[in-house]
Amino acid sequence: MVNVVASVGRNGVHDFILLRASAIILVLYTLLLAGFFMVTPSVTFDVWQGFFACMSVKVATMLALLALLVHAKIGVWQVLSDYIKPAFLRGVLQFFFSVLLLAYVVFGFSIVWGV
């Protein structure tokens, strides 16, 4: 069996499944928000705050944030591995985007849960 050193433990089938699963989660979350706007005649701050006070919306938001993290991390890896050939530059950019995506999730968590 041949091991690809450049993949660093990545598996194409695993990435494919993660991308599709995260895309489905993001579509469902988008439909949740679109449904909220369609059934709510007037969106005020109080209505918006009440919507996000619901535990299921908080959980759905966190699930969507994690799905976005997975989706973006795989997408950034694919784009960088295709278009950035110097390994050091690619590694630095991957590190930068990984930290940025993790910061988005941390800030999203603190916003949703009010921490």
Phi and psi restraints in degrees (value plus and minus 20) as a CYANA .aco file:
   2 VAL   PHI    -117.1   -77.1
   2 VAL   PSI     108.7   148.7
   3 ASN   PHI    -119.2   -79.2
   3 ASN   PSI     111.0   151.0
   4 VAL   PHI    -110.8   -70.8
   4 VAL   PSI      96.1   136.1
   5 VAL   PHI     -90.2   -50.2
   5 VAL   PSI     -53.6   -13.6
   6 ALA   PHI     -88.1   -48.1
   6 ALA   PSI     -37.8     2.2
   7 SER   PHI    -100.4   -60.4
   7 SER   PSI     -39.2     0.8
   8 VAL   PHI      28.1    68.1
   8 VAL   PSI      33.0    73.0
   9 GLY   PHI      60.1   100.1
   9 GLY   PSI     -13.8    26.2
  10 ARG   PHI    -102.5   -62.5
  10 ARG   PSI     130.6   170.6
  11 ASN   PHI    -148.9  -108.9
  11 ASN   PSI     107.7   147.7
  12 GLY   PHI     -81.0   -41.0
  12 GLY   PSI     -59.5   -19.5
  13 VAL   PHI     -87.7   -47.7
  13 VAL   PSI     -61.3   -21.3
  14 HIS   PHI     -81.7   -41.7
  14 HIS   PSI     -65.9   -25.9
  15 ASP   PHI     -83.3   -43.3
  15 ASP   PSI     -60.2   -20.2
  16 PHE   PHI     -79.5   -39.5
  16 PHE   PSI     -66.5   -26.5
  17 ILE   PHI     -86.9   -46.9
  17 ILE   PSI     -62.2   -22.2
  18 LEU   PHI     -82.9   -42.9
  18 LEU   PSI     -61.6   -21.6
  19 LEU   PHI     -82.7   -42.7
  19 LEU   PSI     -64.8   -24.8
  20 ARG   PHI     -87.6   -47.6
  20 ARG   PSI     -62.0   -22.0
  21 ALA   PHI     -84.9   -44.9
  21 ALA   PSI     -64.3   -24.3
  22 SER   PHI     -86.9   -46.9
  22 SER   PSI     -55.3   -15.3
  23 ALA   PHI     -85.1   -45.1
  23 ALA   PSI     -59.6   -19.6
  24 ILE   PHI     -85.0   -45.0
  24 ILE   PSI     -62.9   -22.9
  25 ILE   PHI     -81.6   -41.6
  25 ILE   PSI     -63.1   -23.1
  26 LEU   PHI     -86.7   -46.7
  26 LEU   PSI     -57.1   -17.1
  27 VAL   PHI     -85.7   -45.7
  27 VAL   PSI     -63.6   -23.6
  28 LEU   PHI     -83.0   -43.0
  28 LEU   PSI     -59.2   -19.2
  29 TYR   PHI     -87.2   -47.2
  29 TYR   PSI     -59.5   -19.5
  30 THR   PHI     -82.8   -42.8
  30 THR   PSI     -60.5   -20.5
  31 LEU   PHI     -85.4   -45.4
  31 LEU   PSI     -56.4   -16.4
  32 LEU   PHI     -81.1   -41.1
  32 LEU   PSI     -67.9   -27.9
  33 LEU   PHI     -86.8   -46.8
  33 LEU   PSI     -60.7   -20.7
  34 ALA   PHI     -83.7   -43.7
  34 ALA   PSI     -60.7   -20.7
  35 GLY   PHI     -82.4   -42.4
  35 GLY   PSI     -59.3   -19.3
  36 PHE   PHI     -80.3   -40.3
  36 PHE   PSI     -66.1   -26.1
  37 PHE   PHI     -89.2   -49.2
  37 PHE   PSI     -49.7    -9.7
  38 MET   PHI     -95.7   -55.7
  38 MET   PSI     -53.3   -13.3
  39 VAL   PHI    -113.3   -73.3
  39 VAL   PSI     -30.5     9.5
  40 THR   PHI    -119.8   -79.8
  40 THR   PSI      93.8   133.8
  41 PRO   PHI     -88.0   -48.0
  41 PRO   PSI     -57.5   -17.5
  42 SER   PHI    -155.7  -115.7
  42 SER   PSI      94.1   134.1
  43 VAL   PHI    -112.5   -72.5
  43 VAL   PSI      90.1   130.1
  44 THR   PHI    -130.1   -90.1
  44 THR   PSI     155.1   195.1
  45 PHE   PHI     -81.5   -41.5
  45 PHE   PSI     -60.9   -20.9
  46 ASP   PHI     -84.6   -44.6
  46 ASP   PSI     -60.6   -20.6
  47 VAL   PHI     -86.4   -46.4
  47 VAL   PSI     -64.4   -24.4
  48 TRP   PHI     -82.3   -42.3
  48 TRP   PSI     -64.0   -24.0
  49 GLN   PHI     -85.0   -45.0
  49 GLN   PSI     -58.9   -18.9
  50 GLY   PHI     -85.3   -45.3
  50 GLY   PSI     -57.8   -17.8
  51 PHE   PHI     -82.5   -42.5
  51 PHE   PSI     -64.9   -24.9
  52 PHE   PHI    -102.2   -62.2
  52 PHE   PSI     -26.7    13.3
  53 ALA   PHI     -97.5   -57.5
  53 ALA   PSI     -38.7     1.3
  54 CYS   PHI     -88.8   -48.8
  54 CYS   PSI     111.2   151.2
  55 MET   PHI     -80.0   -40.0
  55 MET   PSI     -59.7   -19.7
  56 SER   PHI     -86.1   -46.1
  56 SER   PSI     -53.4   -13.4
  57 VAL   PHI     -90.6   -50.6
  57 VAL   PSI     -58.3   -18.3
  58 LYS   PHI     -82.6   -42.6
  58 LYS   PSI     -64.3   -24.3
  59 VAL   PHI     -85.5   -45.5
  59 VAL   PSI     -62.6   -22.6
  60 ALA   PHI     -83.1   -43.1
  60 ALA   PSI     -57.9   -17.9
  61 THR   PHI     -85.9   -45.9
  61 THR   PSI     -63.0   -23.0
  62 MET   PHI     -86.7   -46.7
  62 MET   PSI     -59.1   -19.1
  63 LEU   PHI     -82.6   -42.6
  63 LEU   PSI     -60.6   -20.6
  64 ALA   PHI     -86.5   -46.5
  64 ALA   PSI     -58.5   -18.5
  65 LEU   PHI     -84.3   -44.3
  65 LEU   PSI     -62.0   -22.0
  66 LEU   PHI     -87.5   -47.5
  66 LEU   PSI     -57.9   -17.9
  67 ALA   PHI     -84.6   -44.6
  67 ALA   PSI     -59.2   -19.2
  68 LEU   PHI     -84.5   -44.5
  68 LEU   PSI     -59.2   -19.2
  69 LEU   PHI     -80.1   -40.1
  69 LEU   PSI     -69.1   -29.1
  70 VAL   PHI     -83.1   -43.1
  70 VAL   PSI     -66.8   -26.8
  71 HIS   PHI     -82.4   -42.4
  71 HIS   PSI     -65.8   -25.8
  72 ALA   PHI     -89.7   -49.7
  72 ALA   PSI     -58.6   -18.6
  73 LYS   PHI     -82.9   -42.9
  73 LYS   PSI     -64.5   -24.5
  74 ILE   PHI     -87.7   -47.7
  74 ILE   PSI     -61.7   -21.7
  75 GLY   PHI     -83.3   -43.3
  75 GLY   PSI     -63.3   -23.3
  76 VAL   PHI     -84.1   -44.1
  76 VAL   PSI     -62.2   -22.2
  77 TRP   PHI     -80.7   -40.7
  77 TRP   PSI     -62.8   -22.8
  78 GLN   PHI     -85.5   -45.5
  78 GLN   PSI     -65.0   -25.0
  79 VAL   PHI     -85.8   -45.8
  79 VAL   PSI     -66.1   -26.1
  80 LEU   PHI     -85.5   -45.5
  80 LEU   PSI     -59.0   -19.0
  81 SER   PHI     -90.4   -50.4
  81 SER   PSI     -45.3    -5.3
  82 ASP   PHI    -101.2   -61.2
  82 ASP   PSI     -57.8   -17.8
  83 TYR   PHI    -131.8   -91.8
  83 TYR   PSI     -37.7     2.3
  84 ILE   PHI    -129.4   -89.4
  84 ILE   PSI      87.0   127.0
  85 LYS   PHI    -104.9   -64.9
  85 LYS   PSI     -58.2   -18.2
  86 PRO   PHI     -83.7   -43.7
  86 PRO   PSI     103.8   143.8
  87 ALA   PHI     -81.9   -41.9
  87 ALA   PSI     -59.3   -19.3
  88 PHE   PHI     -85.8   -45.8
  88 PHE   PSI     -66.1   -26.1
  89 LEU   PHI     -83.4   -43.4
  89 LEU   PSI     -61.7   -21.7
  90 ARG   PHI     -82.4   -42.4
  90 ARG   PSI     -61.7   -21.7
  91 GLY   PHI     -84.7   -44.7
  91 GLY   PSI     -61.8   -21.8
  92 VAL   PHI     -83.9   -43.9
  92 VAL   PSI     -65.0   -25.0
  93 LEU   PHI     -85.4   -45.4
  93 LEU   PSI     -59.9   -19.9
  94 GLN   PHI     -83.3   -43.3
  94 GLN   PSI     -60.7   -20.7
  95 PHE   PHI     -83.1   -43.1
  95 PHE   PSI     -65.8   -25.8
  96 PHE   PHI     -78.8   -38.8
  96 PHE   PSI     -69.4   -29.4
  97 PHE   PHI     -88.3   -48.3
  97 PHE   PSI     -53.3   -13.3
  98 SER   PHI     -84.8   -44.8
  98 SER   PSI     -63.7   -23.7
  99 VAL   PHI     -85.5   -45.5
  99 VAL   PSI     -61.2   -21.2
 100 LEU   PHI     -82.3   -42.3
 100 LEU   PSI     -64.7   -24.7
 101 LEU   PHI     -85.6   -45.6
 101 LEU   PSI     -59.7   -19.7
 102 LEU   PHI     -84.2   -44.2
 102 LEU   PSI     -58.6   -18.6
 103 ALA   PHI     -83.4   -43.4
 103 ALA   PSI     -59.2   -19.2
 104 TYR   PHI     -79.4   -39.4
 104 TYR   PSI     -62.7   -22.7
 105 VAL   PHI     -88.1   -48.1
 105 VAL   PSI     -62.0   -22.0
 106 VAL   PHI     -83.4   -43.4
 106 VAL   PSI     -67.1   -27.1
 107 PHE   PHI     -85.9   -45.9
 107 PHE   PSI     -58.3   -18.3
 108 GLY   PHI     -81.3   -41.3
 108 GLY   PSI     -63.1   -23.1
 109 PHE   PHI     -80.3   -40.3
 109 PHE   PSI     -65.7   -25.7
 110 SER   PHI     -87.8   -47.8
 110 SER   PSI     -52.7   -12.7
 111 ILE   PHI     -91.6   -51.6
 111 ILE   PSI     -67.2   -27.2
 112 VAL   PHI     -86.3   -46.3
 112 VAL   PSI     -63.6   -23.6
 113 TRP   PHI    -112.9   -72.9
 113 TRP   PSI     -24.4    15.6
 114 GLY   PHI      47.7    87.7
 114 GLY   PSI      15.7    55.7
